[in-house]
Amino acid sequence: MIIAVACERDLSSGIQDTYPLPVYGILNKRPKGPCLDTLVPLKQVEKALEYC
């Protein structure tokens, strides 16, 4: 399984590119706008790791 963190556009295209591999997608946090100084939601990443 792939755990991916990215902006909407990059995440959706990356998931499509990796088909048929399973991907757990997580949207990053964007406090300063789209894809600028983004943050990784670590709680969601931890949940994804537990799910694997």
C-alpha contacts under 8 A as a table, 3 or more apart, distances in Angstrom:
res1	aa1	res2	aa2	distance
1	M	21	L	6.78
1	M	22	P	5.08
1	M	23	V	5.69
1	M	24	Y	7.25
1	M	52	C	7.02
2	I	21	L	7.57
2	I	22	P	6.32
2	I	23	V	4.65
2	I	24	Y	6.11
3	I	23	V	5.85
3	I	24	Y	4.82
3	I	25	G	6.08
3	I	26	I	7.63
3	I	45	V	7.68
3	I	48	A	7.03
3	I	49	L	8.00
4	A	11	L	7.08
4	A	23	V	6.95
4	A	24	Y	6.21
4	A	25	G	4.95
4	A	26	I	6.06
5	V	11	L	6.93
5	V	25	G	6.11
5	V	26	I	4.77
5	V	27	L	5.66
5	V	28	N	5.87
5	V	40	V	7.09
6	A	10	D	5.97
6	A	11	L	5.11
6	A	25	G	7.91
6	A	26	I	6.73
6	A	27	L	5.42
6	A	28	N	5.38
7	C	10	D	5.49
7	C	11	L	5.80
7	C	27	L	5.69
7	C	28	N	5.87
7	C	34	P	7.36
7	C	35	C	6.24
8	E	11	L	5.20
8	E	12	S	6.06
8	E	27	L	6.43
9	R	12	S	5.39
9	R	13	S	6.22
10	D	13	S	5.30
10	D	14	G	5.89
11	L	14	G	5.09
11	L	15	I	6.10
11	L	25	G	6.75
11	L	26	I	7.87
11	L	27	L	7.41
12	S	15	I	5.20
12	S	16	Q	6.32
13	S	16	Q	5.08
13	S	17	D	6.13
14	G	17	D	4.98
14	G	18	T	6.32
15	I	18	T	5.34
15	I	19	Y	6.60
15	I	23	V	6.36
15	I	25	G	7.65
16	Q	19	Y	5.51
18	T	21	L	5.65
18	T	22	P	7.89
18	T	23	V	7.78
19	Y	22	P	7.28
24	Y	48	A	6.83
26	I	41	P	7.99
26	I	44	Q	7.14
26	I	45	V	7.49
28	N	38	T	6.33
28	N	39	L	5.76
28	N	40	V	5.25
28	N	41	P	6.33
29	K	38	T	5.57
29	K	39	L	4.96
29	K	40	V	6.34
29	K	41	P	6.75
30	R	33	G	5.33
30	R	34	P	5.97
30	R	35	C	6.44
30	R	36	L	6.70
30	R	37	D	6.88
30	R	38	T	4.81
30	R	39	L	6.51
31	P	37	D	7.54
31	P	38	T	6.91
32	K	36	L	5.98
32	K	37	D	6.51
32	K	38	T	7.58
33	G	36	L	5.84
35	C	38	T	5.97
41	P	44	Q	5.60
41	P	45	V	6.56
42	L	45	V	4.92
42	L	46	E	6.12
43	K	46	E	5.10
43	K	47	K	6.29
44	Q	47	K	5.02
44	Q	48	A	6.21
45	V	48	A	5.01
45	V	49	L	6.27
46	E	49	L	5.09
46	E	50	E	6.32
47	K	50	E	5.09
47	K	51	Y	6.17
48	A	51	Y	4.95
48	A	52	C	6.38
49	L	52	C	5.26
